[in-house]
Amino acid sequence: MKTKNKHTKISETPICTWKKGSLTLEATVVILFLVFTFASILMLFRVLQVQTAVQESATYATRKTAAMAVNVKSDTVALSMAKGYYFHHAAKYKVVKKYMKGSWVMTRFDGSSCDKDDIVLKISYEIKMPIKFGTIDSLRIYQSSHQRRWSGDKPRLDANEDSEYVYITETGYAYHKDIKCSHLDLSIHLISKENINSARNLSGGKYYRCSHCVKKDVPYYYIADYGTNYHSSILCSGLKRSVERIKLKDVKGKSPCKHCV
């Protein structure tokens, strides 16, 4: 008796169909990668645009406040001025209004401060992302600007008040009206031992040996343009001038300078 072999027919996926599905998956991955790359580049340029506008506005605000709030005693008011100047300047930039999440005037200033010396603006805001990734649709940015507060110029003394003050030195015998007097502004030079006897000061006078520092002969000496002595030490009190400004009524034991009084 002959028996017939019964073969079970197995269904297989054609090779061409498998390759087609593989290519579709790879294409999807490539497209997603390109989209992510493009979105990242676009986001980078967007961030740079907004950051530049915000930083310029913050710098403008702190500088403007530093100059304008000289007579403002309240630090709270001065800080409010800085915020106002920031918004006024930032309103000029379209990128600020276009790319900031929510209303651009909702910019946060947490940590900002203003005191008698400094004005500090700390700004935080969110930039809208070109493409939403899950629940993430924005990026928070932090920036700041710091400016020293201008305290005003020191008022010049009027003629009457200025005339009541004179200038003296610790070792000098005279008081001076002019801070630029030649007897206050020493010009020190080095001169050789051989030339000291023939040297003359700008008044035509001869230089004499200093009794404080010249104890023995040395190769070189120090002289001043209007001095009367030559010195062996640059630290000698005869060369040193510590100028002090005091009221004329407080001057004791000093005569008026013949050159400037």
ZAMARGU-4260 file (C-alpha; in steps of 0.2 Angstrom, whole numbers, plus 5000, padded with zeros to 4 digits):
<rodrens>
0) 5000/5000/5000 | 5007/5017/4995 | 5005/5031/5007 | 5007/5049/5002 | 5017/5061/5012
5) 5007/5076/5017 | 5018/5092/5018 | 5012/5107/5029 | 5013/5123/5019 | 5022/5137/5029
10) 5019/5155/5025 | 5034/5166/5025 | 5036/5185/5023 | 5044/5189/5006 | 5062/5196/5008
15) 5057/5211/4998 | 5044/5216/5011 | 5056/5214/5025 | 5069/5226/5017 | 5055/5238/5013
20) 5050/5239/5031 | 5069/5241/5037 | 5071/5256/5025 | 5056/5264/5032 | 5062/5263/5050
25) 5079/5269/5045 | 5072/5284/5035 | 5061/5288/5051 | 5076/5288/5062 | 5086/5299/5050
30) 5071/5311/5048 | 5069/5313/5067 | 5088/5316/5069 | 5087/5330/5056 | 5072/5338/5064
35) 5080/5338/5081 | 5096/5345/5073 | 5087/5358/5064 | 5077/5363/5080 | 5093/5364/5090
40) 5101/5376/5078 | 5085/5386/5077 | 5084/5386/5096 | 5102/5392/5098 | 5100/5407/5086
45) 5084/5411/5095 | 5092/5411/5112 | 5106/5422/5106 | 5095/5434/5098 | 5084/5436/5114
50) 5099/5436/5126 | 5108/5450/5116 | 5092/5461/5117 | 5089/5457/5136 | 5107/5460/5140
55) 5108/5477/5131 | 5091/5482/5140 | 5098/5477/5157 | 5114/5486/5155 | 5105/5502/5149
60) 5093/5501/5164 | 5107/5499/5177 | 5118/5513/5169 | 5103/5525/5167 | 5097/5522/5185
65) 5115/5524/5192 | 5115/5541/5184 | 5097/5547/5187 | 5094/5540/5204 | 5107/5552/5213
70) 5095/5561/5223 | 5083/5546/5226 | 5085/5540/5244 | 5073/5525/5243 | 5082/5509/5237
75) 5065/5502/5232 | 5061/5517/5221 | 5078/5516/5213 | 5075/5498/5209 | 5058/5501/5202
80) 5066/5514/5191 | 5079/5501/5185 | 5065/5489/5180 | 5055/5503/5171 | 5070/5508/5161
85) 5073/5489/5157 | 5055/5487/5150 | 5056/5503/5141 | 5072/5498/5132 | 5067/5480/5129
90) 5051/5485/5120 | 5061/5491/5105 | 5066/5472/5101 | 5053/5462/5092 | 5062/5446/5096
95) 5059/5449/5115 | 5040/5450/5112 | 5040/5436/5099 | 5050/5422/5107 | 5047/5425/5126
100) 5035/5413/5133 | 5019/5421/5140 | 5019/5440/5141 | 5036/5447/5140 | 5032/5460/5153
105) 5031/5445/5165 | 5050/5444/5166 | 5055/5440/5184 | 5068/5450/5194 | 5071/5438/5208
110) 5087/5443/5218 | 5088/5460/5211 | 5095/5473/5223 | 5099/5492/5224 | 5109/5500/5238
115) 5119/5516/5240 | 5134/5508/5231 | 5127/5496/5218 | 5113/5492/5207 | 5110/5474/5202
120) 5097/5467/5190 | 5095/5449/5190 | 5083/5444/5176 | 5075/5427/5172 | 5063/5422/5158
125) 5057/5408/5147 | 5060/5406/5128 | 5048/5396/5118 | 5056/5381/5109 | 5053/5379/5090
130) 5047/5361/5093 | 5039/5354/5109 | 5048/5339/5116 | 5035/5330/5127 | 5030/5342/5140
135) 5045/5353/5138 | 5041/5368/5127 | 5052/5382/5134 | 5069/5385/5141 | 5073/5396/5156
140) 5087/5409/5154 | 5096/5419/5168 | 5105/5435/5165 | 5111/5449/5176 | 5119/5467/5175
145) 5129/5476/5189 | 5133/5494/5189 | 5141/5505/5202 | 5129/5519/5208 | 5135/5536/5204
150) 5136/5547/5220 | 5138/5564/5211 | 5153/5575/5209 | 5162/5583/5224 | 5158/5601/5223
155) 5172/5614/5221 | 5176/5625/5235 | 5172/5643/5232 | 5185/5657/5232 | 5182/5662/5250
160) 5182/5644/5257 | 5197/5639/5247 | 5207/5654/5253 | 5205/5648/5271 | 5216/5633/5268
165) 5234/5631/5265 | 5247/5617/5262 | 5261/5612/5274 | 5274/5599/5275 | 5281/5590/5291
170) 5298/5597/5290 | 5295/5613/5281 | 5296/5630/5288 | 5283/5639/5278 | 5265/5636/5273
175) 5259/5637/5255 | 5243/5643/5246 | 5247/5634/5229 | 5248/5615/5229 | 5259/5616/5214
180) 5272/5627/5223 | 5289/5622/5218 | 5294/5620/5236 | 5281/5607/5238 | 5283/5598/5221
185) 5301/5592/5222 | 5310/5586/5207 | 5325/5575/5213 | 5340/5572/5203 | 5356/5562/5205
190) 5373/5571/5203 | 5391/5565/5205 | 5403/5570/5219 | 5414/5579/5206 | 5400/5591/5200
195) 5391/5595/5217 | 5402/5610/5220 | 5397/5618/5204 | 5379/5614/5204 | 5366/5627/5207
200) 5347/5626/5210 | 5334/5635/5199 | 5335/5650/5211 | 5353/5651/5208 | 5359/5646/5225
205) 5372/5634/5229 | 5370/5616/5237 | 5376/5613/5255 | 5380/5597/5264 | 5365/5590/5273
210) 5368/5588/5291 | 5355/5574/5293 | 5361/5561/5280 | 5378/5566/5274 | 5390/5558/5286
215) 5404/5554/5274 | 5408/5556/5256 | 5399/5546/5243 | 5401/5544/5224 | 5384/5552/5220
220) 5372/5564/5229 | 5353/5568/5228 | 5348/5586/5225 | 5331/5595/5221 | 5328/5609/5209
225) 5324/5622/5222 | 5333/5613/5237 | 5348/5621/5246 | 5356/5604/5252 | 5363/5589/5244
230) 5359/5572/5252 | 5367/5555/5252 | 5350/5546/5255 | 5334/5547/5245 | 5324/5544/5261
235) 5331/5559/5270 | 5318/5570/5277 | 5325/5585/5268 | 5319/5577/5252 | 5303/5569/5258
240) 5287/5579/5257 | 5271/5574/5266 | 5259/5587/5261 | 5244/5591/5272 | 5230/5603/5269
245) 5224/5612/5284 | 5215/5628/5289 | 5225/5644/5289 | 5220/5648/5307 | 5227/5631/5313
250) 5245/5635/5306 | 5257/5637/5320 | 5276/5641/5319 | 5277/5642/5300 | 5279/5658/5290
255) 5271/5662/5273 | 5280/5655/5257 | 5289/5669/5248 | 5284/5661/5231 | 5266/5657/5232
260) 5258/5667/5247
</rodrens>
